[in-house]
Amino acid sequence: MTDYGHDLRFGAFITPTSQPANHAVDMAIAAEQAGLDLATFQDHPYQQSFLDTSTLLAFVASRTRRIHLAANVASLPLRPPLELARAAATLDVLSKGRFALGIGAGAFWDGIARMGGRTLTPGQGVDALREAIGLIRDSWANMDEPLTRDGAYYPVVNGQRGPRPAHPIPVWVGAYKLRMLTLTGAVADGWLPTIEYVDGGRAGIAAGNARIDDSALRAGRSPRDVRRLMNFMRVGMSPAGRGLLQGTAREWTDQLTELALADGISAFIIGGDDPVLLQRFGQDVAPAVREAIERERRVPRHPTSSVPS
């Protein structure tokens, strides 16, 4: 049983469909009005029916005031690191500290190649992502010095840093396989998978947490340095429970509370593009989960976690 003690966040995984054009923007506004904490958008630049996620994030930032924003997750092979870092910092400044950088090593390589992106092996993709995260963070620091890195994938000589973000932008990594989980524990601020793609369900979450925890400790970090987020795509509310996030608001509350206390998940992000469901999620489920977690943390019902602080 592992509760990493993070504050809870609730959010929406929004499809950046181009038809109708304002759909994704309207969904983000609905998420904010529902009291949710995050509006996130998948990033598949090779998908003809989608808006460009980077541009969409900027537009949504201008139409919202409170909700935090992120790609879920940015496709690194089509988003050069320094360009991605500059865009992230710009959005963070203009939104007054509301941006998080979700990033992945790449998927759908045929689509990436059709967009002119470089095709990598899975191992190369992990190595390139690790290099990119270091480069991105470097670009947000030491503004008075030119940026030079002798990288295998992204070498930079006398590169320009900045702008400086409004707050320390967290880097959340979409990861499933062992090397990606190891990278997440070593260098990321968050683990951001989709539960439907986690092999083994709850057992897979536990295995992923263990790999991340071990990697964090080996890197001289605390496992608590890595927030555990989760996307849930197949969701719905109904009078009779049919599985995870398929029943009543009370069943959702019990299930998410268990995932937080037993599996360390502290950010719950739902798909479905349904404003009514977002309203129920934000107004009925989120407050009840927060209350339950606060109560359990005051008087734990589970044994104290062995994870170092």
N, C-alpha and C positions, 0 to 999 in steps of 0.2 A: 504494500500500500504506500503510495507516494503522493503527498501534497506538497508542491514546491512553494506554496505560500504567496503566489502572485495575486495581484488584484484581478478581478474578473472583467472580461470584456465580451460583448455580444455584437455580432455583425452580420452583414449581408454579402453573399457572393453573387454578384450581378453580372448577367450576360450582356456584353457590350454590342448587342445587335444594332444594326444600322436601320432596321425597319421595324417599327417607326423610329425615326431619328432620335427623338427625345426620350425613348424608353429608359435607357440606362440612367439618364439624368433624373428623370422622374422617380425611378426606383431609389436612387441615392437620397433624394429629398424625402421620400416616404420613410426611408430608414432613419434619417435624422429626426423626422417628426415622431417616429415611434419610440424615440429615446435610445436608439442603438448607438454603439460606440464606434463601429467600423463600417465603411462601405468599400468593398474590394471588387476588382474587375479582373477577369482572366485576360491573358495577353497572348493572342495568337495572330500575329501580323499577316500570316499567310492565309487566314480565313477571310474569304471575300465578303461574307455577310456581316463581318464585325467592323465596328469603328476602331480607329487607332487608340489603343489604351492610354498611351502617354498623353495625347492631346485631350482625350476624354477626362483624364484625371485633373488636368488643368482647368477645364471648363467646369467640372463638378466642384472643384475647390472654390470657384468664383460664385457658385450658386448655393453654397452651404456655409454655415458659420461655426458649427461645433464638431461635427462628426469627423473622425480621422479617416484617412484615405490610404489605399495601397493597391498595387497590382498584385494579382494572386494567381501566378507569380510572373514577373517580367522575364521574357525570353532572352537570356544573355547572348546567344549567338547572333541575335538581330538587334541588340542594344549595346553598342560599344561601351566599355566600362566608364570612361571619362565623360562621355556624353550622357550616360545614365546617371552618373554622379551629379553632373551639373543640373540635369533636369530635376532630380530628386531634391537637391538643395534649393533650387529655385521655387519648386512647389512648397517646400517646407517654409521658406521665408514668406512667400505670398499668402500662405494659409495660416501663418502664425503658429507654426509648430505642429501641424496636423498630419504630417506625412510619415509613412513607414515604407521601407524598401523591401518588398517581397521579390525574391529572385530565384531562378532555377537554372540548372545547367543546360536545359534545352530538351525538347521532345519533338516528335513529328519531323524527323530530319529531312524527309523528302520535301515537306513544305518549306523548311528553312532554306534548303538548297534552291528551291524555285524563287525565293526572294533574294538570292544572291549571297546567302549566308554560308559560312564555312561548315562543312560536315565533319564531325568529330566522332571518334569512338566513345563509348560510355566512360572509359577510364580517362581519356583526354578531356571529356566534358567536365569531369570532377576536378581535374587539375586546373583547367582554365577557370572554373568558378572560384576555386580557392585563390588563385592569382588575382582575379577580378575583384573579389571582396577586399583584399588588401590594398589594391590600387584605389578603389573607391573611397575607402576610409582615409587613405593618405591624401586624397584630393580635398578632403574636408578639414585638413589640419595644416599647421605651419604655412600660413598663407603668404608669408614673405619669402619663402624659398621655392625655387623651381622644382618640379617633380621629375625625378629620374628613377626608373626601375628597369632592371635588366631581366625582363620576363620572357618566358618561353612562348607565351601566347599574346601578351600585350606589352611589348617593350615600349618604354616612354623615355624620351630624352628632352629635358628642359620643358616639360609640359606645364600647362597653366592650371593652377588650383582654383578652387572656389566655384561659386560663392560659398561662404560659410553658412551652414544650416542654422535655422532658428533654435533648434534643440538637437541633442544627440539622436540622429535618425537610427532606429533599430533596423537591423538586417535580418529578415526572416527567410529561411531557406525551405523550399519545397523538396523534401527528401524521402526516399523509400528504401533504397538499397544500402548495403553495408558501408560502402565507401562514402556515400553521400551523408549517411547518418554520422559517420566518424567526422567528416568535415563540419557538420552542424555543431557537434559537441565542442570541436576545437576552436571554431572562429565565429559562429553565428550567434545572434541574439534571440532567435526563435526558430522552432520547428513548425512548419506549416504544410502538413499533408492533407489529403482528402480521405475520409474514413473508408469510403467505398473502394479505394485503391490500396488500403493497408492490408497486406496478406495476413490472414488469421484474425482479423477484427481486434477484439480487446487483447488477445494474446499478442498480436502484432504490435499494438501500441506499447505493451509492456516490454517487448523485445527491443523496440525502437528507443524507448526511454533508457533501457539498460545500456545500449550501445552509446547513446549520446552522453549519458552520465559518465561512463568509463572514459570516453574520449575527452570530456571536459576536464576530468581529474588529471588525466595524463598531460593535458596542456596547461596545467597549473590553474585551472578555473574551478569554480563551484558549479555543480549541476544546476543550481538555481539561477545561474547566469543566462540560462536558455529557457525562454518562455515556451510553453507547449500550446500551440494553437491547433484547431481542427476545423476543416470544412465538412459539412454534411449536405449532400446533394439530394438524396431521396428523402424528402421530409413532407409531412402533412399532418393536419390535426383531424382526428375523427373520434367519435364517441367510444369506439372499441379499439384497444391497442392492437397494433399489427406488427410491432417491432420497434426498433430504435427510431425515435422522433416521428412516430406514425400514429400516436394516440392522443389522449387529452393533454391539456396544458399541465395538469397535475403529473401525468406520466412523464412528460417532457422534463418537468422540474426534477423529479426523482432521478431520471436517467442522467441528466446533466450534472446534478449534484454528485452522483456516484462517479462519473467520469472525472470530475474535479478532484474529489477526495482520494479515489483509488488509483487514478491514472495520471494525475497531475495536469490535466487539461485546464487551462485558464482563459482561453478565448474560443468562443463557439460561433462559427460563421455558417449561416444557412443559405442554400440556394433556393431555386424555385421561382424567383421573380414574381412573387405574389405580395402585393402591398398589404392585403388583409392579414396574411400570415405574419408579415413583419410587424404589424401592429400588435398582434397577439404575443409574438415573441418578445417585443420590447416592453409591453405594458403588463402582461400576465406572467410570463415565464421568467424573464431576467430578474425582476425584483424578488421573486420567490426563491430563485437559485441563490442570489446574493444573501438573502436572509438565512437560508439554510446553511450556506457555507460559513457565514459569520458565526452562527450558533455552534456549528461543529468545531470551528477553530478555537472557540472559547473553551469548549469541553470536548476534546477529541474522543470519538467513539472507537477509532482505530489505533493500533499501536503507533508510537512515534516513529516517523520515518528515520531510516538509518542514513539517509543522504546527508552528507556534510553541509554545513551552512557556509 
